[in-house]
Amino acid sequence: MYFIYEKIIFIFKICHILRIDHIFQCAGPSMEPTLQSNNILLTEHISPRLNKIQRGDIVIAKNPSNPLQNICKRVIALPGDTVKGPYSIRNHVVPKGHVWLEGDNSSNSADSRSYGPVPLGLIKSRALLRIWPLDCIGSLV
Ligand SMILES: *[C@@H]1O[C@H](CO)[C@@H](O)[C@H](O)[C@H]1NC(C)=O
């Protein structure tokens, strides 16, 4: 256990030097079963800055309906893609500079189906690894 802890500290230091670190704790059930509420994620800032966000990525973004809150959702669609929310009959085309985000737990997630496409500028980082709990350490990409 102690050695795992030391390794994690070491990885953090490297990440900090490379400036790719951002630790994020998920709250809420919207990404179950992929992520649980206590999970802590290691995320990187590079992809959003370079516009390299892809479908399927798990991203941390500012909540469009409350800028003081962060959300953790999956990228479902990119600009130009067509999506259909379960509560809407109309198809939406995701506008330029936006993405469509949804939680994996679709019956329990406030996401693009309620607040619409999310501006790329609100995406802060992309999840790379779950680092807590220790017995669930693993890649998210
Ligand atoms: C979705 O969230 C609800 C409420 O927290 C939970 O009971 C349910 O198990 C979750 N669904 C999945 C697939 O994890």
The ligand as a MOL file (V3000), in Angstrom:
LIG
                    3D

  0  0  0     0  0            999 V3000
M  V30 BEGIN CTAB
M  V30 COUNTS 14 14 0 0 0
M  V30 BEGIN ATOM
M  V30 1 C -28.4910 5.8990 -12.0880 0
M  V30 2 O -28.6730 6.6670 -10.9370 0
M  V30 3 C -29.6260 6.1230 -10.0320 0
M  V30 4 C -29.8100 7.0940 -8.8930 0
M  V30 5 O -28.6350 7.4090 -8.2470 0
M  V30 6 C -29.1270 4.7800 -9.5470 0
M  V30 7 O -30.0690 4.2110 -8.6550 0
M  V30 8 C -28.9210 3.8650 -10.7330 0
M  V30 9 O -28.3790 2.6600 -10.3170 0
M  V30 10 C -28.0090 4.5260 -11.7430 0
M  V30 11 N -27.9590 3.7230 -12.9470 0
M  V30 12 C -26.8700 3.1000 -13.3300 0
M  V30 13 C -26.9630 2.3780 -14.6370 0
M  V30 14 O -25.8680 3.1020 -12.6780 0
M  V30 END ATOM
M  V30 BEGIN BOND
M  V30 1 1 1 2
M  V30 2 1 1 10
M  V30 3 1 2 3
M  V30 4 1 3 4
M  V30 5 1 3 6
M  V30 6 1 4 5
M  V30 7 1 6 7
M  V30 8 1 6 8
M  V30 9 1 8 9
M  V30 10 1 8 10
M  V30 11 1 10 11
M  V30 12 1 11 12
M  V30 13 1 12 13
M  V30 14 2 12 14
M  V30 END BOND
M  V30 END CTAB
M  END
